Amino acid sequence: MNAEELKSIAIAALEDLKAVDISVLDVRNMTSITDYMIVAGGTSNRHVKSLTANVIEKIKEHGVKPLGVEGEKDAQWCLVDVGDVVVHVMLPEVREFYQLEKFWSMDSASSGEQAAPPA
């Protein structure tokens, strides 16, 4: 399955459960670790956990097994890695603190700074 299909499935899974402010970042020219990062918000820990579970379920329904899933226990920031697409589901305060969209913006890449994933 290609990156575009994975991206569409993940977005649909997030939309199904009313994720907040879904953002798709095309990082193909910035890193070799993935093609797209999807960042979405949940309104509570339970919502973040449900959104994450739905992404995993929908991806698996299409025959793709996630390479890794992180953060499900605390459900403040969950990450689902499906190779060409990495999905981040975060509580609003966590999203504001880390500002992944700003971090991975084209502005920082074009200014000569090297973009690196957060630790």
MODELLER restraints for C-alpha pairs under 7 A, 6 or more apart:
rsr = mdl.restraints
at = mdl.atoms
rsr.add(forms.Gaussian(group=physical.xy_distance, feature=features.Distance(at['CA:3:A'], at['CA:35:A']), mean=6.97, stdev=0.5))
rsr.add(forms.Gaussian(group=physical.xy_distance, feature=features.Distance(at['CA:3:A'], at['CA:84:A']), mean=5.28, stdev=0.5))
rsr.add(forms.Gaussian(group=physical.xy_distance, feature=features.Distance(at['CA:3:A'], at['CA:85:A']), mean=6.40, stdev=0.5))
rsr.add(forms.Gaussian(group=physical.xy_distance, feature=features.Distance(at['CA:6:A'], at['CA:85:A']), mean=6.70, stdev=0.5))
rsr.add(forms.Gaussian(group=physical.xy_distance, feature=features.Distance(at['CA:7:A'], at['CA:85:A']), mean=6.30, stdev=0.5))
rsr.add(forms.Gaussian(group=physical.xy_distance, feature=features.Distance(at['CA:9:A'], at['CA:58:A']), mean=6.77, stdev=0.5))
rsr.add(forms.Gaussian(group=physical.xy_distance, feature=features.Distance(at['CA:9:A'], at['CA:59:A']), mean=6.64, stdev=0.5))
rsr.add(forms.Gaussian(group=physical.xy_distance, feature=features.Distance(at['CA:10:A'], at['CA:55:A']), mean=5.49, stdev=0.5))
rsr.add(forms.Gaussian(group=physical.xy_distance, feature=features.Distance(at['CA:13:A'], at['CA:54:A']), mean=5.79, stdev=0.5))
rsr.add(forms.Gaussian(group=physical.xy_distance, feature=features.Distance(at['CA:13:A'], at['CA:55:A']), mean=5.17, stdev=0.5))
rsr.add(forms.Gaussian(group=physical.xy_distance, feature=features.Distance(at['CA:13:A'], at['CA:58:A']), mean=6.42, stdev=0.5))
rsr.add(forms.Gaussian(group=physical.xy_distance, feature=features.Distance(at['CA:14:A'], at['CA:51:A']), mean=5.88, stdev=0.5))
rsr.add(forms.Gaussian(group=physical.xy_distance, feature=features.Distance(at['CA:14:A'], at['CA:55:A']), mean=6.59, stdev=0.5))
rsr.add(forms.Gaussian(group=physical.xy_distance, feature=features.Distance(at['CA:17:A'], at['CA:51:A']), mean=6.34, stdev=0.5))
rsr.add(forms.Gaussian(group=physical.xy_distance, feature=features.Distance(at['CA:19:A'], at['CA:40:A']), mean=6.08, stdev=0.5))
rsr.add(forms.Gaussian(group=physical.xy_distance, feature=features.Distance(at['CA:19:A'], at['CA:41:A']), mean=5.66, stdev=0.5))
rsr.add(forms.Gaussian(group=physical.xy_distance, feature=features.Distance(at['CA:19:A'], at['CA:42:A']), mean=5.71, stdev=0.5))
rsr.add(forms.Gaussian(group=physical.xy_distance, feature=features.Distance(at['CA:20:A'], at['CA:40:A']), mean=5.89, stdev=0.5))
rsr.add(forms.Gaussian(group=physical.xy_distance, feature=features.Distance(at['CA:20:A'], at['CA:41:A']), mean=4.60, stdev=0.5))
rsr.add(forms.Gaussian(group=physical.xy_distance, feature=features.Distance(at['CA:20:A'], at['CA:42:A']), mean=5.97, stdev=0.5))
rsr.add(forms.Gaussian(group=physical.xy_distance, feature=features.Distance(at['CA:21:A'], at['CA:40:A']), mean=5.77, stdev=0.5))
rsr.add(forms.Gaussian(group=physical.xy_distance, feature=features.Distance(at['CA:21:A'], at['CA:41:A']), mean=6.16, stdev=0.5))
rsr.add(forms.Gaussian(group=physical.xy_distance, feature=features.Distance(at['CA:22:A'], at['CA:38:A']), mean=7.00, stdev=0.5))
rsr.add(forms.Gaussian(group=physical.xy_distance, feature=features.Distance(at['CA:22:A'], at['CA:39:A']), mean=5.79, stdev=0.5))
rsr.add(forms.Gaussian(group=physical.xy_distance, feature=features.Distance(at['CA:22:A'], at['CA:40:A']), mean=4.41, stdev=0.5))
rsr.add(forms.Gaussian(group=physical.xy_distance, feature=features.Distance(at['CA:22:A'], at['CA:41:A']), mean=6.98, stdev=0.5))
rsr.add(forms.Gaussian(group=physical.xy_distance, feature=features.Distance(at['CA:23:A'], at['CA:38:A']), mean=5.66, stdev=0.5))
rsr.add(forms.Gaussian(group=physical.xy_distance, feature=features.Distance(at['CA:23:A'], at['CA:39:A']), mean=5.11, stdev=0.5))
rsr.add(forms.Gaussian(group=physical.xy_distance, feature=features.Distance(at['CA:23:A'], at['CA:40:A']), mean=6.27, stdev=0.5))
rsr.add(forms.Gaussian(group=physical.xy_distance, feature=features.Distance(at['CA:24:A'], at['CA:36:A']), mean=6.80, stdev=0.5))
rsr.add(forms.Gaussian(group=physical.xy_distance, feature=features.Distance(at['CA:24:A'], at['CA:37:A']), mean=5.91, stdev=0.5))
rsr.add(forms.Gaussian(group=physical.xy_distance, feature=features.Distance(at['CA:24:A'], at['CA:38:A']), mean=4.56, stdev=0.5))
rsr.add(forms.Gaussian(group=physical.xy_distance, feature=features.Distance(at['CA:24:A'], at['CA:39:A']), mean=6.47, stdev=0.5))
rsr.add(forms.Gaussian(group=physical.xy_distance, feature=features.Distance(at['CA:25:A'], at['CA:36:A']), mean=5.54, stdev=0.5))
rsr.add(forms.Gaussian(group=physical.xy_distance, feature=features.Distance(at['CA:25:A'], at['CA:37:A']), mean=5.05, stdev=0.5))
rsr.add(forms.Gaussian(group=physical.xy_distance, feature=features.Distance(at['CA:25:A'], at['CA:38:A']), mean=6.16, stdev=0.5))
rsr.add(forms.Gaussian(group=physical.xy_distance, feature=features.Distance(at['CA:26:A'], at['CA:35:A']), mean=6.16, stdev=0.5))
rsr.add(forms.Gaussian(group=physical.xy_distance, feature=features.Distance(at['CA:26:A'], at['CA:36:A']), mean=4.78, stdev=0.5))
rsr.add(forms.Gaussian(group=physical.xy_distance, feature=features.Distance(at['CA:26:A'], at['CA:37:A']), mean=6.67, stdev=0.5))
rsr.add(forms.Gaussian(group=physical.xy_distance, feature=features.Distance(at['CA:27:A'], at['CA:35:A']), mean=5.39, stdev=0.5))
rsr.add(forms.Gaussian(group=physical.xy_distance, feature=features.Distance(at['CA:27:A'], at['CA:36:A']), mean=5.60, stdev=0.5))
rsr.add(forms.Gaussian(group=physical.xy_distance, feature=features.Distance(at['CA:28:A'], at['CA:34:A']), mean=6.78, stdev=0.5))
rsr.add(forms.Gaussian(group=physical.xy_distance, feature=features.Distance(at['CA:28:A'], at['CA:35:A']), mean=4.54, stdev=0.5))
rsr.add(forms.Gaussian(group=physical.xy_distance, feature=features.Distance(at['CA:28:A'], at['CA:36:A']), mean=6.95, stdev=0.5))
rsr.add(forms.Gaussian(group=physical.xy_distance, feature=features.Distance(at['CA:30:A'], at['CA:109:A']), mean=6.98, stdev=0.5))
rsr.add(forms.Gaussian(group=physical.xy_distance, feature=features.Distance(at['CA:30:A'], at['CA:115:A']), mean=6.70, stdev=0.5))
rsr.add(forms.Gaussian(group=physical.xy_distance, feature=features.Distance(at['CA:34:A'], at['CA:83:A']), mean=6.07, stdev=0.5))
rsr.add(forms.Gaussian(group=physical.xy_distance, feature=features.Distance(at['CA:34:A'], at['CA:84:A']), mean=4.59, stdev=0.5))
rsr.add(forms.Gaussian(group=physical.xy_distance, feature=features.Distance(at['CA:34:A'], at['CA:85:A']), mean=5.85, stdev=0.5))
rsr.add(forms.Gaussian(group=physical.xy_distance, feature=features.Distance(at['CA:34:A'], at['CA:86:A']), mean=6.90, stdev=0.5))
rsr.add(forms.Gaussian(group=physical.xy_distance, feature=features.Distance(at['CA:35:A'], at['CA:84:A']), mean=4.98, stdev=0.5))
rsr.add(forms.Gaussian(group=physical.xy_distance, feature=features.Distance(at['CA:35:A'], at['CA:85:A']), mean=5.97, stdev=0.5))
rsr.add(forms.Gaussian(group=physical.xy_distance, feature=features.Distance(at['CA:36:A'], at['CA:84:A']), mean=6.40, stdev=0.5))
rsr.add(forms.Gaussian(group=physical.xy_distance, feature=features.Distance(at['CA:36:A'], at['CA:85:A']), mean=4.82, stdev=0.5))
rsr.add(forms.Gaussian(group=physical.xy_distance, feature=features.Distance(at['CA:36:A'], at['CA:86:A']), mean=6.40, stdev=0.5))
rsr.add(forms.Gaussian(group=physical.xy_distance, feature=features.Distance(at['CA:37:A'], at['CA:85:A']), mean=5.77, stdev=0.5))
rsr.add(forms.Gaussian(group=physical.xy_distance, feature=features.Distance(at['CA:37:A'], at['CA:86:A']), mean=4.85, stdev=0.5))
rsr.add(forms.Gaussian(group=physical.xy_distance, feature=features.Distance(at['CA:37:A'], at['CA:87:A']), mean=5.79, stdev=0.5))
rsr.add(forms.Gaussian(group=physical.xy_distance, feature=features.Distance(at['CA:38:A'], at['CA:86:A']), mean=6.25, stdev=0.5))
rsr.add(forms.Gaussian(group=physical.xy_distance, feature=features.Distance(at['CA:38:A'], at['CA:87:A']), mean=4.69, stdev=0.5))
rsr.add(forms.Gaussian(group=physical.xy_distance, feature=features.Distance(at['CA:38:A'], at['CA:88:A']), mean=6.01, stdev=0.5))
rsr.add(forms.Gaussian(group=physical.xy_distance, feature=features.Distance(at['CA:39:A'], at['CA:87:A']), mean=6.06, stdev=0.5))
rsr.add(forms.Gaussian(group=physical.xy_distance, feature=features.Distance(at['CA:39:A'], at['CA:88:A']), mean=4.76, stdev=0.5))
rsr.add(forms.Gaussian(group=physical.xy_distance, feature=features.Distance(at['CA:39:A'], at['CA:89:A']), mean=5.98, stdev=0.5))
rsr.add(forms.Gaussian(group=physical.xy_distance, feature=features.Distance(at['CA:40:A'], at['CA:88:A']), mean=6.26, stdev=0.5))
rsr.add(forms.Gaussian(group=physical.xy_distance, feature=features.Distance(at['CA:40:A'], at['CA:89:A']), mean=4.88, stdev=0.5))
rsr.add(forms.Gaussian(group=physical.xy_distance, feature=features.Distance(at['CA:40:A'], at['CA:90:A']), mean=6.34, stdev=0.5))
rsr.add(forms.Gaussian(group=physical.xy_distance, feature=features.Distance(at['CA:41:A'], at['CA:89:A']), mean=5.49, stdev=0.5))
rsr.add(forms.Gaussian(group=physical.xy_distance, feature=features.Distance(at['CA:41:A'], at['CA:90:A']), mean=4.90, stdev=0.5))
rsr.add(forms.Gaussian(group=physical.xy_distance, feature=features.Distance(at['CA:41:A'], at['CA:91:A']), mean=5.67, stdev=0.5))
rsr.add(forms.Gaussian(group=physical.xy_distance, feature=features.Distance(at['CA:41:A'], at['CA:92:A']), mean=6.16, stdev=0.5))
rsr.add(forms.Gaussian(group=physical.xy_distance, feature=features.Distance(at['CA:42:A'], at['CA:48:A']), mean=4.70, stdev=0.5))
rsr.add(forms.Gaussian(group=physical.xy_distance, feature=features.Distance(at['CA:42:A'], at['CA:89:A']), mean=6.63, stdev=0.5))
rsr.add(forms.Gaussian(group=physical.xy_distance, feature=features.Distance(at['CA:42:A'], at['CA:90:A']), mean=5.90, stdev=0.5))
rsr.add(forms.Gaussian(group=physical.xy_distance, feature=features.Distance(at['CA:42:A'], at['CA:91:A']), mean=5.32, stdev=0.5))
rsr.add(forms.Gaussian(group=physical.xy_distance, feature=features.Distance(at['CA:43:A'], at['CA:91:A']), mean=6.27, stdev=0.5))
rsr.add(forms.Gaussian(group=physical.xy_distance, feature=features.Distance(at['CA:44:A'], at['CA:91:A']), mean=6.45, stdev=0.5))
rsr.add(forms.Gaussian(group=physical.xy_distance, feature=features.Distance(at['CA:45:A'], at['CA:75:A']), mean=5.03, stdev=0.5))
rsr.add(forms.Gaussian(group=physical.xy_distance, feature=features.Distance(at['CA:45:A'], at['CA:76:A']), mean=5.89, stdev=0.5))
rsr.add(forms.Gaussian(group=physical.xy_distance, feature=features.Distance(at['CA:48:A'], at['CA:75:A']), mean=5.82, stdev=0.5))
rsr.add(forms.Gaussian(group=physical.xy_distance, feature=features.Distance(at['CA:48:A'], at['CA:76:A']), mean=6.96, stdev=0.5))
rsr.add(forms.Gaussian(group=physical.xy_distance, feature=features.Distance(at['CA:48:A'], at['CA:89:A']), mean=6.01, stdev=0.5))
rsr.add(forms.Gaussian(group=physical.xy_distance, feature=features.Distance(at['CA:48:A'], at['CA:90:A']), mean=6.39, stdev=0.5))
rsr.add(forms.Gaussian(group=physical.xy_distance, feature=features.Distance(at['CA:48:A'], at['CA:91:A']), mean=6.95, stdev=0.5))
rsr.add(forms.Gaussian(group=physical.xy_distance, feature=features.Distance(at['CA:49:A'], at['CA:72:A']), mean=6.14, stdev=0.5))
rsr.add(forms.Gaussian(group=physical.xy_distance, feature=features.Distance(at['CA:49:A'], at['CA:75:A']), mean=5.51, stdev=0.5))
rsr.add(forms.Gaussian(group=physical.xy_distance, feature=features.Distance(at['CA:52:A'], at['CA:78:A']), mean=6.71, stdev=0.5))
rsr.add(forms.Gaussian(group=physical.xy_distance, feature=features.Distance(at['CA:52:A'], at['CA:89:A']), mean=6.76, stdev=0.5))
rsr.add(forms.Gaussian(group=physical.xy_distance, feature=features.Distance(at['CA:56:A'], at['CA:66:A']), mean=6.98, stdev=0.5))
rsr.add(forms.Gaussian(group=physical.xy_distance, feature=features.Distance(at['CA:59:A'], at['CA:65:A']), mean=6.95, stdev=0.5))
rsr.add(forms.Gaussian(group=physical.xy_distance, feature=features.Distance(at['CA:66:A'], at['CA:80:A']), mean=6.71, stdev=0.5))
rsr.add(forms.Gaussian(group=physical.xy_distance, feature=features.Distance(at['CA:66:A'], at['CA:81:A']), mean=5.72, stdev=0.5))
rsr.add(forms.Gaussian(group=physical.xy_distance, feature=features.Distance(at['CA:66:A'], at['CA:82:A']), mean=4.60, stdev=0.5))
rsr.add(forms.Gaussian(group=physical.xy_distance, feature=features.Distance(at['CA:67:A'], at['CA:81:A']), mean=5.46, stdev=0.5))
rsr.add(forms.Gaussian(group=physical.xy_distance, feature=features.Distance(at['CA:67:A'], at['CA:82:A']), mean=5.41, stdev=0.5))
rsr.add(forms.Gaussian(group=physical.xy_distance, feature=features.Distance(at['CA:67:A'], at['CA:83:A']), mean=6.65, stdev=0.5))
rsr.add(forms.Gaussian(group=physical.xy_distance, feature=features.Distance(at['CA:68:A'], at['CA:80:A']), mean=6.03, stdev=0.5))
rsr.add(forms.Gaussian(group=physical.xy_distance, feature=features.Distance(at['CA:68:A'], at['CA:81:A']), mean=5.15, stdev=0.5))
rsr.add(forms.Gaussian(group=physical.xy_distance, feature=features.Distance(at['CA:69:A'], at['CA:79:A']), mean=5.58, stdev=0.5))
rsr.add(forms.Gaussian(group=physical.xy_distance, feature=features.Distance(at['CA:69:A'], at['CA:80:A']), mean=4.65, stdev=0.5))
rsr.add(forms.Gaussian(group=physical.xy_distance, feature=features.Distance(at['CA:69:A'], at['CA:81:A']), mean=6.30, stdev=0.5))
rsr.add(forms.Gaussian(group=physical.xy_distance, feature=features.Distance(at['CA:70:A'], at['CA:78:A']), mean=5.53, stdev=0.5))
rsr.add(forms.Gaussian(group=physical.xy_distance, feature=features.Distance(at['CA:70:A'], at['CA:79:A']), mean=5.13, stdev=0.5))
rsr.add(forms.Gaussian(group=physical.xy_distance, feature=features.Distance(at['CA:70:A'], at['CA:80:A']), mean=6.74, stdev=0.5))
rsr.add(forms.Gaussian(group=physical.xy_distance, feature=features.Distance(at['CA:71:A'], at['CA:77:A']), mean=5.80, stdev=0.5))
rsr.add(forms.Gaussian(group=physical.xy_distance, feature=features.Distance(at['CA:71:A'], at['CA:78:A']), mean=4.45, stdev=0.5))
rsr.add(forms.Gaussian(group=physical.xy_distance, feature=features.Distance(at['CA:71:A'], at['CA:79:A']), mean=6.55, stdev=0.5))
rsr.add(forms.Gaussian(group=physical.xy_distance, feature=features.Distance(at['CA:72:A'], at['CA:78:A']), mean=5.78, stdev=0.5))
rsr.add(forms.Gaussian(group=physical.xy_distance, feature=features.Distance(at['CA:76:A'], at['CA:90:A']), mean=5.60, stdev=0.5))
rsr.add(forms.Gaussian(group=physical.xy_distance, feature=features.Distance(at['CA:76:A'], at['CA:91:A']), mean=5.38, stdev=0.5))
rsr.add(forms.Gaussian(group=physical.xy_distance, feature=features.Distance(at['CA:76:A'], at['CA:94:A']), mean=6.93, stdev=0.5))
rsr.add(forms.Gaussian(group=physical.xy_distance, feature=features.Distance(at['CA:77:A'], at['CA:88:A']), mean=6.81, stdev=0.5))
rsr.add(forms.Gaussian(group=physical.xy_distance, feature=features.Distance(at['CA:77:A'], at['CA:89:A']), mean=5.62, stdev=0.5))
rsr.add(forms.Gaussian(group=physical.xy_distance, feature=features.Distance(at['CA:77:A'], at['CA:90:A']), mean=4.31, stdev=0.5))
rsr.add(forms.Gaussian(group=physical.xy_distance, feature=features.Distance(at['CA:77:A'], at['CA:91:A']), mean=6.54, stdev=0.5))
rsr.add(forms.Gaussian(group=physical.xy_distance, feature=features.Distance(at['CA:78:A'], at['CA:88:A']), mean=5.74, stdev=0.5))
rsr.add(forms.Gaussian(group=physical.xy_distance, feature=features.Distance(at['CA:78:A'], at['CA:89:A']), mean=5.15, stdev=0.5))
rsr.add(forms.Gaussian(group=physical.xy_distance, feature=features.Distance(at['CA:78:A'], at['CA:90:A']), mean=6.40, stdev=0.5))
rsr.add(forms.Gaussian(group=physical.xy_distance, feature=features.Distance(at['CA:79:A'], at['CA:86:A']), mean=6.95, stdev=0.5))
rsr.add(forms.Gaussian(group=physical.xy_distance, feature=features.Distance(at['CA:79:A'], at['CA:87:A']), mean=5.54, stdev=0.5))
rsr.add(forms.Gaussian(group=physical.xy_distance, feature=features.Distance(at['CA:79:A'], at['CA:88:A']), mean=4.61, stdev=0.5))
rsr.add(forms.Gaussian(group=physical.xy_distance, feature=features.Distance(at['CA:79:A'], at['CA:89:A']), mean=6.44, stdev=0.5))
rsr.add(forms.Gaussian(group=physical.xy_distance, feature=features.Distance(at['CA:80:A'], at['CA:86:A']), mean=5.71, stdev=0.5))
rsr.add(forms.Gaussian(group=physical.xy_distance, feature=features.Distance(at['CA:80:A'], at['CA:87:A']), mean=5.02, stdev=0.5))
rsr.add(forms.Gaussian(group=physical.xy_distance, feature=features.Distance(at['CA:80:A'], at['CA:88:A']), mean=6.62, stdev=0.5))
rsr.add(forms.Gaussian(group=physical.xy_distance, feature=features.Distance(at['CA:81:A'], at['CA:87:A']), mean=6.45, stdev=0.5))
rsr.add(forms.Gaussian(group=physical.xy_distance, feature=features.Distance(at['CA:104:A'], at['CA:115:A']), mean=6.68, stdev=0.5))
rsr.add(forms.Gaussian(group=physical.xy_distance, feature=features.Distance(at['CA:109:A'], at['CA:115:A']), mean=6.18, stdev=0.5))
